Structure formats: structure tokens, C-alpha cells
Amino acid sequence: MREKIRCAIFGVGRLGYVHAENLVTRIKGAELVTVVASRKESAEKAARELGAKKWTTNPQEVFEDPTIDAVVIVTPTKTHAPLIIQAAKSKKHIFVDKPLTENLDEAESVIREIQENNVYCQVGFMRRFDPAYAEAKRRIKNGDIGQPIYFKGVSRDPGSPPEEYIKTSGGIFLDLAIHEYDIARFLMGDEVKSVKTFGNVLVHPFMNKYGDVDQSITFMNFQNGASCDIEASRNSTFGYDIRGEVVGTEGSIQIGSLQHHDIKILTSQGSVYDNIPSFPIKFKDAFQYELAHFIECLQKNERPQVTEIDGKVALEIAVAATESFKTKETVMLNQIANFT
């Protein structure tokens, strides 16, 4: 393996650009070689701004380039499976934004290609790399709150993405709540046994056309008897609100805050602080750390912490959550624990 991992980025939307900037400016072991985008203007502009040597609208150019070690895929979900399969066949290691694929059949196909071609794959569940969530996991493993018995997750976006995005997003359980499903099983150290979900359209009527909702709740039971509730919302007009809590037999760990800067302004009118406005700010460090972990794993020839298997399990939960919402029934899962 080369001293520097030579990468191509697929997709230069908001999150793709964050990953590209991290590869260029913050991760010493990486080199951004090629920018791939569906529109020529976007690819050319991003390559110029980022200092990448090449840009293209044709993914095949990357797959046929023997000097590229890894691809970072930040494209619409429906494109994940074909891009991952092509990357694996071309012996490129893969970092892919969540979800792993659009459905479970595709997940099986990509996992088979990844494993048969002996490449590494990391799925972009960045919350595992957020300093607060990572410290919470360390404290739980250390036994600081005893045995974890309950998880409460809050994931509130400040408004809905545009209709064009929502109609192909897969729905709130696959697109938004899936982050909470992954972090729940990560923190609780167990697999999900059953899922029951509810949801409504309260603010954004256009979502009714796509069978989606802007406010939802998921109740889950774990195989060891623990349980959790997860709120996923598109209606947080007051900021980007991501928080969690793990209740244990001997205490509780509260994770995250809506507060942006660690300051509070006190006046005769009362006290105020500024709220976190967007996800790139909330998870700035997490995005950097997850990609740095991926690059370091490739340099050391080690398996990443968040693999294609984790991606499939989170997808299974999201699919079950969507089914539960549609059928109004509890959906049982049959998963094999992957925790060590």
C-alpha cells in the first residue's frame, strides 16, 4: 500500500464537499486525485477549488485507473449498489455514505462483491466517531452506569429537504432515523429484536404524495431485554437538535446538546445561547475522524470499525421500521450479534 491513499470522490453536494475538503486539508494520509460528479460544471468547479488533479463525469475512468486506491461515495442512495459493486470488482476500497444500499437484496449483492474481492468497506455512520458519542461508548464499556437498559434518541432536522430529495430519499426511517438505529445498537452493544413505528405529516403536506412523514417515533426492543425510543423529525425550526441518553442499572449518560458555542449571554431580558444551525457544524469533527479512520485502516491493512455488515443491519432495522409504519404492526427482526 502506498504511503498516501489515493482517493476519488463521487458526489460533490454539501456532504461530499465536506469529505473532499477533509481529504485535501485535514487527513495527512490521503490524496484526492479525482472528482466525479454527474454534471461537468460541478465536477470541474470542485476539482479546481480543491486542487484535485482530475475530474470526470464518467465513473468508469476511476474504476479503470490503477493508481486510485479508494473511492468515497456520497451520491444518491439508488446509485450506491452499482458504484460499490464496480469499485469492489476494480479492487478499490470503499467509503460510502449511509445507507449502504436502497434495499436488502442490493445489500446482499454488494456484501458478496466486497468480500469476494477482498476490499474494505466503511459505511458513513459518523456519530460513532463524534467525540461525545465515542466517550459515552467508552464509559458504558467501562461499566460507569452499570448494564445499559434503555436508550433515548432525538434526531431533529431544522426543516425538510426539498421535495425533489424527499421523493427519492426512501422515507424518514431510512434517510434520517437510520443514524439513530446504528448508534443505538452501538451504544447498547446488542442487536434489535423488534420495531414498532408511528408517524404523521404535520408541517410539510407534500410528503403525503410519497408516503413519507415529517414527524416520527420508533420503539425498539433489544435481544437482551433492553429497549429504546427514537424521535426523528423534520420540524426543528430552532436548530439542528441531536441528543441521546443511555440509562443503565447504576446511572445514566446524557449525550449532546443543542448549544453551539459554550457560552451563555445574560441580560436583563434573560439568558440565551446560540443553537447549532446545521449538520456539517454539529458533526464537523466526526466527519473528519470517520474518514481519517478509513484512511488509517487502509494504510495498516485493517478492517474498519463500521463495515458493510453494520450497514446491512442498520438497513434491516430501517426497512422493518418502514414496514411497521405501513402495516401499523410490530415487526420482528432476526439478527446475529456482531459485537465483540
SEMAR-405477 format. One record per residue: x, y, z of N, C-alpha, C in turn; residue in one letter. Coordinates in steps of 0.1 Angstrom, whole numbers, plus 5000, padded with zeros to 4 digits. Atoms other than C-alpha are relative to their C-alpha. Layout:
% SEMAR-405477
    nu    nv    nw   cau   cav   caw    cu    cv    cw  residuo
     X     Y     Z     X     Y     Z     X     Y     Z        a
...
//
This chain:
% SEMAR-405477
    nu    nv    nw   cau   cav   caw    cu    cv    cw  residuo
  5008  4988  5000  5000  5000  5000  5009  5012  5000        m
  4992  4988  5001  5013  5035  4991  4999  5007  5014        r
  4999  4992  4987  5023  5059  5019  4988  5009  5001        e
  5012  4992  5001  4994  5081  5008  4989  4992  4993        k
  5011  5007  5006  4960  5066  5000  4994  5009  4989        i
  5005  4991  5011  4950  5080  4966  4985  4997  4998        r
  5015  5002  5000  4912  5086  4965  4993  5008  4989        c
  5010  4993  5009  4884  5096  4942  4988  5002  5008        a
  5013  4997  4993  4853  5113  4955  4989  5000  4989        i
  5012  5001  5009  4819  5105  4939  4989  5009  5007        f
  5010  4991  4995  4795  5134  4945  5006  5012  5008        g
  4995  4988  4993  4802  5170  4955  4989  5009  5004        v
  5010  4993  4994  4770  5180  4971  5005  5005  5014        g
  4996  4994  4987  4770  5195  5006  5009  4991  5008        r
  4992  5009  4992  4783  5164  5024  5012  4995  4992        l
  4989  5004  5008  4805  5153  4995  5011  5010  5001        g
  4990  4990  4999  4823  5186  4996  5007  5000  5013        y
  4994  5001  4986  4828  5182  5034  5011  4989  5000        v
  4990  5011  5000  4845  5149  5028  5012  5003  4991        h
  4990  4996  5009  4865  5162  4999  5010  5010  5006        a
  4992  4991  4993  4878  5191  5019  5008  4993  5011        e
  4993  5007  4990  4888  5168  5047  5011  4992  4994        n
  4990  5007  5007  4907  5146  5023  5012  5009  4996        l
  4990  4991  5005  4926  5176  5010  5007  5007  5011        v
  4994  4990  4990  4932  5197  5041  5003  4994  5014        t
  4999  5004  4986  4929  5176  5073  5004  4985  5002        r
  4996  5014  4998  4939  5140  5066  5013  4997  4993        i
  4986  5000  5005  4976  5136  5061  5003  4988  4991        k
  4997  5012  5007  4975  5101  5048  4992  4998  4987        g
  5009  5001  5012  4951  5108  5019  5004  5010  4990        a
  4998  4991  5011  4954  5124  4985  4988  4999  4991        e
  5011  4999  5009  4924  5135  4965  5005  5001  4985        l
  4995  5000  5013  4931  5126  4929  4990  5004  4990        v
  5010  4998  5010  4898  5127  4910  4987  5003  5007        t
  5014  4996  4996  4864  5144  4915  4991  4995  4989        v
  5010  5005  5010  4834  5126  4899  4987  5006  5004        v
  5013  4995  4998  4801  5143  4895  4992  4998  4987        a
  5008  5002  5012  4771  5139  4872  5000  5012  4990        s
  4999  4988  5009  4774  5174  4859  5014  5005  4998        r
  4987  4996  5003  4805  5186  4842  5004  5012  5007        k
  4997  4987  4993  4803  5221  4857  5004  4998  5014        e
  4998  5003  4986  4801  5207  4892  5014  4993  5002        s
  4987  5007  4999  4830  5183  4887  5012  5009  4998        a
  4988  4991  5004  4853  5209  4871  5002  5010  5011        e
  4999  4989  4990  4845  5236  4897  5006  4994  5013        k
  4996  5006  4987  4850  5213  4927  5015  4996  4999        a
  4986  5004  5001  4883  5199  4913  5009  5012  5000        a
  4992  4988  5000  4896  5234  4907  5001  5006  5014        r
  5000  4994  4986  4886  5246  4942  5008  4992  5009        e
  4994  5009  4991  4900  5215  4959  5014  4997  4996        l
  4986  5003  5005  4932  5212  4938  5002  4986  4996        g
  4999  5013  5004  4924  5178  4926  5006  5000  4985        a
  4993  5000  5013  4944  5167  4895  4990  4997  4989        k
  5010  5004  5011  4914  5152  4876  4986  5002  5004        k
  5014  5000  4998  4877  5155  4872  4994  4992  4989        w
  5007  5008  5010  4852  5134  4853  4985  4999  5003        t
  5014  5003  4998  4815  5127  4848  4998  4985  4997        t
  5001  5014  5003  4823  5091  4839  5007  4991  5011        n
  4994  5008  4989  4828  5068  4870  5010  4989  4995        p
  4992  5011  5005  4844  5041  4848  5015  5005  4999        q
  4986  4995  5001  4875  5063  4844  5007  4998  5013        e
  4994  5003  4986  4881  5059  4882  5002  4985  5001        v
  4999  5014  4998  4875  5022  4882  5011  4994  4991        f
  4989  5005  5009  4900  5017  4853  5013  5006  5003        e
  4987  4993  4996  4927  5039  4870  5007  4992  5010        d
  4993  5009  4991  4952  5015  4886  5007  5008  5012        p
  4993  4992  4990  4967  5044  4907  4990  5004  5011        t
  5009  4996  4990  4935  5050  4927  4997  4988  5009        i
  5001  5011  4990  4933  5030  4959  4986  4999  5006        d
  5013  5000  4993  4899  5040  4973  4990  5010  4994        a
  5011  4991  5004  4866  5057  4965  4992  5004  5012        v
  5009  4994  4989  4844  5079  4987  4987  5003  4993        v
  5013  4999  5007  4808  5076  4976  4990  5008  5008        i
  5010  4992  4994  4785  5104  4985  4990  5005  4990        v
  5010  4998  5011  4758  5101  4959  4986  4996  5004        t
  5014  5005  4996  4720  5094  4959  5000  4985  5002        p
  5000  5014  4995  4712  5061  4976  4998  4990  4988        t
  5003  5009  5010  4699  5045  4944  5013  4996  4992        k
  4987  5003  5008  4735  5047  4929  5010  4992  5008        t
  4990  5006  4991  4752  5031  4959  5004  4986  4995        h
  4997  5014  5003  4749  4995  4949  5008  4998  4987        a
  4991  5002  5012  4762  4997  4913  5014  5006  5002        p
  4986  4994  4998  4791  5020  4924  5008  4992  5009        l
  4992  5008  4991  4801  4998  4952  5004  4987  4993        i
  4996  5012  5007  4800  4967  4931  5011  5002  4990        i
  4989  4997  5009  4821  4983  4904  5013  5003  5007        q
  4988  4997  4993  4845  4996  4929  5007  4987  5005        a
  4995  5012  4995  4849  4962  4945  5006  4991  4989        a
  4994  5008  5011  4854  4944  4912  5013  5006  4995        k
  4987  4993  5004  4881  4971  4904  5010  5000  5011        s
  4991  5001  4989  4898  4963  4937  5002  5014  5007        k
  4999  4987  4993  4891  4998  4951  4993  4998  5014        k
  5007  4999  4987  4884  5002  4988  4989  5010  5000        h
  5012  4993  5001  4851  5018  4996  4996  5007  5013        i
  5007  4993  4990  4838  5045  5019  4987  5005  4994        f
  5013  4997  5006  4801  5050  5013  4991  5007  5011        v
  5009  4993  4991  4776  5074  5029  4988  4990  5003        d
  5012  5008  4997  4746  5058  5047  4989  5004  4990        k
  5000  5014  4997  4725  5039  5038  5009  4992  4991        p
  4992  5008  5009  4746  5011  5024  4994  4999  4986        l
  5007  5002  5013  4721  5004  4996  4985  5004  5002        t
  5015  4996  4999  4684  5011  4988  4992  4989  5006        e
  5008  5011  4994  4672  4976  4998  5009  4989  5003        n
  4992  5011  4994  4683  4944  5014  5005  4990  4989        l
  4994  5009  5011  4687  4924  4981  5012  5006  4995        d
  4987  4993  5005  4712  4950  4969  5011  4999  5011        e
  4990  5002  4989  4729  4948  5003  5007  4987  5000        a
  4994  5013  5001  4734  4911  4999  5010  5000  4988        e
  4991  5000  5012  4749  4917  4964  5013  5007  5003        s
  4988  4992  4998  4773  4944  4975  5009  4993  5010        v
  4991  5007  4989  4785  4924  5006  5007  4989  4993        i
  4993  5011  5007  4792  4894  4984  5012  5005  4991        r
  4989  4995  5008  4813  4915  4960  5011  5005  5008        e
  4990  4994  4991  4831  4933  4988  5009  4989  5005        i
  4992  5011  4994  4841  4900  5004  5007  4992  4990        q
  4993  5008  5010  4849  4881  4973  5012  5007  4994        e
  4989  4992  5006  4872  4909  4960  5010  5004  5011        n
  4990  4998  4990  4889  4912  4994  5003  5015  5002        n
  4998  4986  4998  4884  4950  4997  4993  5004  5013        v
  5006  4995  4988  4875  4971  5028  4989  5009  4996        y
  5011  4990  5002  4842  4990  5031  4997  5006  5014        c
  5004  4993  4988  4833  5016  5057  4987  5008  4996        q
  5013  4993  5002  4797  5030  5060  5000  5012  5009        v
  4998  4987  4993  4794  5066  5070  4990  5003  5011        g
  5008  4997  4987  4777  5064  5104  5009  5008  5009        f
  4990  4991  4993  4797  5094  5117  4998  5002  5015        m
  5002  4997  4986  4780  5096  5151  5009  4991  5009        r
  4991  5008  4993  4802  5067  5162  5014  5007  5003        r
  4987  4993  4999  4832  5090  5157  4999  5014  5006        f
  5002  4987  4993  4817  5121  5173  5006  4998  5014        d
  4994  5001  4987  4837  5128  5205  4991  4997  5012        p
  5009  5003  4989  4807  5128  5228  4994  4986  4999        a
  5005  5013  5001  4792  5096  5215  5011  4990  5002        y
  4989  5009  4998  4826  5079  5214  5004  4999  5015        a
  4997  5000  4985  4832  5089  5251  4989  4993  5007        e
  5011  5007  4994  4798  5077  5260  5002  4985  4999        a
  4998  5014  5002  4806  5043  5245  5011  4995  5009        k
  4989  5004  4991  4839  5042  5264  4996  4998  5014        r
  5004  5000  4986  4822  5050  5297  4990  4988  5002        r
  5009  5012  4999  4795  5023  5290  5008  4987  5001        i
  4992  5012  4999  4821  4997  5283  5008  4999  5013        k
  4993  4999  4988  4839  5008  5314  4992  4996  5012        n
  5010  5003  4990  4808  5000  5334  4996  5011  5009        g
  5003  4989  4992  4803  5035  5346  4985  5002  5004        d
  5014  4999  4997  4765  5032  5345  4994  4987  5002        i
  5005  5014  4999  4762  4995  5350  4996  4994  4987        g
  5006  5006  5012  4742  4975  5325  4991  5009  4993        q
  5009  4991  5007  4726  4997  5298  4986  4993  4998        p
  5014  5006  5001  4688  4991  5298  4991  5008  4992        i
  5009  4992  5008  4673  5020  5279  5008  5010  4992        y
  4994  4989  5008  4683  5043  5250  4989  5009  4995        f
  5010  4990  5005  4665  5075  5241  5008  5009  4990        k
  4993  4993  5011  4675  5092  5208  4991  5011  4994        g
  5008  4989  5006  4664  5126  5194  5008  5004  4987        v
  4994  4995  5013  4672  5135  5157  4991  5009  4993        s
  5009  4990  5005  4656  5167  5147  5007  5009  4990        r
  4994  4991  5010  4664  5185  5114  4992  5013  5000        d
  5006  4987  5001  4657  5222  5110  4993  5002  4987        p
  5007  4999  5013  4632  5218  5082  5002  4988  4991        g
  4999  5012  5009  4627  5194  5054  5009  5003  4988        s
  4994  4998  5013  4649  5189  5024  4990  5002  4989        p
  5009  4997  5010  4634  5199  4991  4992  4988  4995        p
  5009  5011  5005  4606  5178  4975  5008  4990  4991        e
  4992  5008  5009  4630  5166  4948  5008  4989  5007        e
  4992  5009  4992  4651  5150  4975  4991  4990  5007        y
  5008  5008  4992  4623  5136  4996  4994  4988  4992        i
  5007  5010  5008  4607  5117  4967  5009  4988  4997        k
  4991  5011  5002  4638  5095  4963  5008  4996  5012        t
  4992  5002  4988  4651  5095  4999  4998  4987  5006        s
  5002  5012  4994  4635  5063  5009  4991  5001  5013        g
  5008  4998  4988  4615  5079  5037  5008  5003  5013        g
  4993  4995  4988  4623  5093  5072  5007  4989  5007        i
  4994  5011  4992  4631  5059  5087  5013  4996  4994        f
  4988  5004  5007  4657  5051  5060  5010  5011  4999        l
  4992  4988  5003  4670  5086  5054  5005  5007  5013        d
  4996  4993  4988  4671  5101  5089  5002  4992  5013        l
  4999  5008  4988  4663  5077  5117  5011  4989  5000        a
  4990  5010  5001  4688  5052  5104  5013  5003  5008        i
  4988  4996  4992  4716  5072  5121  4998  4996  5015        h
  5003  5004  4987  4698  5066  5154  5000  4985  5002        e
  5000  5015  4999  4693  5029  5147  5014  4995  5002        y
  4986  5004  4999  4730  5025  5142  5006  5003  5014        d
  4993  4996  4987  4741  5045  5173  4993  4993  5012        i
  5007  5007  4990  4715  5027  5194  5006  4987  5002        a
  4994  5013  4999  4729  4993  5187  5015  5001  5004        r
  4986  4997  4996  4765  5007  5190  5001  5002  5015        f
  4999  4996  4985  4759  5022  5225  4995  4989  5009        l
  5006  5010  4992  4737  4994  5238  5008  4987  4999        m
  4992  5012  5001  4761  4967  5225  4991  4987  4997        g
  5009  5011  5002  4732  4945  5213  4992  5002  4987        d
  5008  4999  5013  4710  4937  5183  4985  5002  5003        e
  5014  4997  4998  4674  4948  5178  4992  4988  4997        v
  5009  5012  5001  4647  4922  5183  4987  5004  4993        k
  5012  4996  5006  4616  4942  5173  4999  5015  4999        s
  5001  4986  5004  4605  4975  5159  4985  5003  4999        v
  5014  4995  5002  4572  4995  5161  5001  5015  4998        k
  4998  4986  5003  4569  5029  5145  4986  5007  4998        t
  5012  4991  5002  4544  5058  5142  5005  5012  4993        f
  4996  4988  5006  4545  5089  5121  4988  5008  4994        g
  5010  4991  5005  4525  5119  5108  5006  5011  4992        n
  4996  4987  5007  4528  5148  5083  4993  5011  5008        v
  5005  4989  4992  4524  5179  5105  5003  5013  4994        l
  4996  4987  5004  4542  5206  5087  5002  5001  4985        v
  4996  5000  5014  4551  5196  5051  4990  4991  4992        h
  5011  5008  5006  4519  5184  5032  5005  4993  4988        p
  4996  5007  5012  4538  5175  5000  5005  4986  5003        f
  4995  5014  4996  4552  5144  5019  4990  4990  4999        m
  5010  5010  5002  4519  5128  5017  5000  4993  4986        n
  5000  5006  5013  4524  5122  4980  5010  4988  4999        k
  4990  5010  5000  4554  5100  4988  4999  4990  5011        y
  5001  5009  4988  4541  5081  5018  5009  5002  5011        g
  4990  4997  4990  4566  5099  5039  4993  5008  5011        d
  5005  4992  4989  4562  5118  5072  5011  5010  5005        v
  4990  4991  4995  4579  5147  5089  5002  4999  5015        d
  4999  5002  4986  4574  5136  5125  4998  4985  5003        q
  5001  5015  4998  4581  5100  5137  5005  4996  5013        s
  4995  5006  4987  4587  5078  5167  5002  4985  4997        i
  4997  5014  5001  4603  5044  5168  5003  4994  5013        t
  4998  5008  4987  4601  5019  5197  5007  4987  4996        f
  4992  5012  5003  4627  4991  5197  5003  4992  5012        m
  4995  5009  4989  4634  4961  5219  5012  4993  4995        n
  4988  5007  5003  4668  4945  5220  4999  4986  5005        f
  5000  5014  4997  4676  4908  5223  5002  4997  5014        q
  4998  5003  4986  4688  4911  5258  4990  5006  5010        n
  5011  4995  4992  4656  4928  5270  5000  5015  5002        g
  5000  4986  4999  4667  4964  5269  4991  5006  4989        a
  5009  4994  5009  4646  4989  5249  5004  5014  4997        s
  4997  4986  5004  4646  5024  5233  4989  5006  4993        c
  5009  4993  5008  4626  5051  5218  5008  5011  4992        d
  4993  4991  5009  4638  5073  5189  4991  5009  4993        i
  5008  4990  5008  4623  5105  5176  5008  5005  4988        e
  4994  4994  5013  4631  5116  5140  4990  5010  4995        a
  5009  4989  5004  4617  5149  5129  5006  5009  4990        s
  4996  4990  5010  4619  5174  5100  4996  5014  5005        r
  5007  4988  4996  4604  5202  5121  5006  5008  5011        n
  4993  4992  4990  4631  5217  5143  5003  5014  4995        s
  4998  4987  5005  4627  5253  5135  5011  5008  5008        t
  4991  4993  4991  4650  5262  5164  5015  4995  4998        f
  4986  5004  5002  4682  5244  5151  5001  4985  4997        g
  4997  5014  5002  4698  5211  5145  5002  4993  5013        y
  5001  5005  4987  4689  5191  5175  5003  4985  5001        d
  4997  5014  4999  4707  5158  5181  5005  4997  5014        i
  4997  5004  4987  4708  5142  5215  4997  4986  5003        r
  5002  5013  4996  4709  5109  5232  5002  4998  5015        g
  4998  5004  4986  4707  5092  5266  5000  4985  5001        e
  5000  5014  4997  4716  5058  5278  4998  4998  5015        v
  5003  5002  4986  4701  5047  5311  5005  4986  5003        v
  4994  5013  4995  4719  5020  5330  4995  4996  5013        g
  5004  5005  4987  4713  5000  5361  5006  5008  5012        t
  4994  4992  4990  4736  5023  5380  5002  5015  4997        e
  4998  4986  5004  4733  5056  5363  4995  5003  4986        g
  5004  4996  5013  4727  5075  5331  5010  5009  4993        s
  4991  4992  5008  4748  5091  5303  4991  5008  4991        i
  5007  4992  5009  4733  5121  5285  5010  5006  4990        q
  4990  4997  5011  4749  5129  5251  4995  5011  4992        i
  5003  4989  5010  4749  5161  5231  4992  5011  5006        g
  5007  4988  4996  4733  5195  5233  4997  5008  4987        s
  5003  4991  5011  4716  5220  5211  5009  5012  4999        l
  4992  4988  4999  4740  5246  5222  5012  5000  4991        q
  4989  4999  5010  4765  5257  5195  5013  5003  5007        h
  4988  4995  4993  4792  5277  5214  4998  4998  5015        h
  5001  5002  4985  4799  5270  5251  5000  5014  5007        d
  5002  4987  4993  4787  5305  5261  4986  5002  5002        i
  5014  4996  4997  4756  5319  5276  5000  5015  5002        k
  5001  4986  4999  4746  5355  5273  4989  5004  5010        i
  5009  4996  4989  4729  5370  5304  4997  5015  4999        l
  5004  4986  5001  4710  5403  5301  4987  5002  5009        t
  5012  4997  4992  4680  5420  5318  4988  4993  4994        s
  5011  5007  5007  4658  5402  5293  5000  4985  5003        q
  4999  5014  4998  4670  5368  5304  5014  4994  4995        g
  4988  5006  5004  4697  5343  5293  4997  4993  4987        s
  5001  5007  5013  4703  5329  5258  5013  4994  4996        v
  4988  5005  5007  4728  5308  5238  4996  4997  4986        y
  5003  5003  5014  4731  5301  5201  4999  4985  4997        d
  5002  5014  5004  4718  5269  5186  5008  4995  4988        n
  4993  5006  5012  4736  5245  5162  4991  5001  4988        i
  5008  4997  5012  4724  5256  5127  4999  4989  4990        p
  5000  5010  5011  4733  5226  5105  5009  4988  5004        s
  4993  5012  4997  4747  5191  5104  5015  5001  4998        f
  4985  4999  5002  4782  5200  5089  5007  5006  5012        p
  4994  4993  4988  4788  5222  5120  4999  4990  5012        i
  5002  5009  4989  4773  5197  5145  5010  4988  5000        k
  4992  5012  5001  4794  5168  5132  5013  5003  4992        f
  4988  4997  5007  4824  5186  5118  5012  4991  5004        k
  4989  5009  4996  4849  5166  5139  4997  4986  4996        d
  5004  5014  5003  4830  5133  5134  5003  4997  4985        a
  4997  5002  5014  4832  5137  5096  5014  4998  4997        f
  4985  5001  5002  4869  5142  5098  5005  4987  5006        q
  4995  5012  4993  4875  5114  5123  4996  4987  4993        y
  5004  5012  5007  4855  5088  5104  5008  4997  4987        e
  4993  5002  5013  4873  5094  5071  5015  4998  5003        l
  4986  5002  4996  4907  5096  5089  5001  4985  5005        a
  4999  5014  4996  4899  5062  5104  5000  4991  4988        h
  5000  5008  5012  4891  5048  5070  5014  4999  4993        f
  4987  4999  5006  4924  5060  5056  5010  4993  5008        i
  4990  5007  4991  4944  5047  5086  4998  4985  4999        e
  5003  5014  5002  4927  5013  5082  5007  4995  4987        c
  4994  5004  5013  4938  5011  5046  5015  5000  5001        l
  4985  5000  4998  4974  5021  5055  5005  4988  5008        q
  4996  5011  4991  4975  4994  5082  4995  4987  4995        k
  5006  5012  5005  4956  4969  5062  4991  4993  5011        n
  5009  5005  4990  4929  4966  5089  4986  5003  4996        e
  5014  4998  5003  4892  4963  5088  4994  5012  5008        r
  5005  4988  4993  4873  4995  5096  4990  4996  5011        p
  5009  5003  4989  4851  4997  5127  4986  4999  4996        q
  5014  5000  5004  4819  5003  5108  5000  4995  4986        v
  4999  5007  5012  4816  4978  5080  4988  4999  4992        t
  5011  5003  5009  4793  4967  5052  4989  4992  5008        e
  5010  5008  4992  4777  4943  5078  4992  5009  5009        i
  5007  4990  4992  4769  4972  5101  4990  5008  4991        d
  5009  4993  5009  4754  4990  5071  4988  4991  4997        g
  5011  5008  5003  4732  4960  5063  4991  4999  5012        k
  5008  5001  4988  4720  4956  5099  4992  5013  5002        v
  5007  4987  4999  4711  4993  5101  4989  5001  4990        a
  5010  5000  5011  4693  4989  5068  4988  4991  5003        l
  5011  5010  4996  4673  4959  5081  4991  5007  5010        e
  5009  4993  4990  4661  4980  5110  4992  5010  4994        i
  5008  4989  5007  4651  5009  5088  4989  4994  4991        a
  5010  5007  5009  4633  4985  5064  4988  4995  5009        v
  5010  5004  4991  4615  4970  5094  4992  5011  5006        a
  5007  4989  4995  4606  5004  5107  4990  5006  4990        a
  5008  4996  5010  4592  5014  5074  4988  4991  4998        t
  5011  5010  5001  4571  4982  5072  4991  5001  5012        e
  5009  4998  4989  4558  4988  5107  4991  5012  4999        s
  5008  4987  5002  4547  5023  5098  4989  4997  4990        f
  5010  5002  5010  4529  5010  5068  4989  4990  5004        k
  5010  5010  4996  4512  4980  5084  4994  5002  5014        t
  5004  4997  4987  4508  4995  5119  5002  4988  5010        k
  4997  5012  4992  4522  4963  5133  5015  5000  5005        e
  4986  5002  4995  4553  4954  5154  5007  4990  4990        t
  4992  5008  5009  4580  4939  5131  5011  4993  5008        v
  4990  5007  4994  4603  4912  5144  5012  4999  4991        m
  4987  5002  5008  4640  4910  5133  5007  4988  5005        l
  4992  5012  4996  4663  4880  5133  5014  5003  4996        n
  4986  4996  5003  4698  4894  5135  5010  4992  5009        q
  4990  5006  4992  4730  4878  5147  5010  5011  5005        i
  4992  4989  4994  4750  4900  5171  5014  5000  4994        a
  4987  4998  5006  4782  4914  5156  5010  5006  5010        n
  4991  4993  4991  4797  4929  5187  5010  4991  5007        f
  4989  5007  4993  4830  4919  5203  5003  5007  5013        t
//
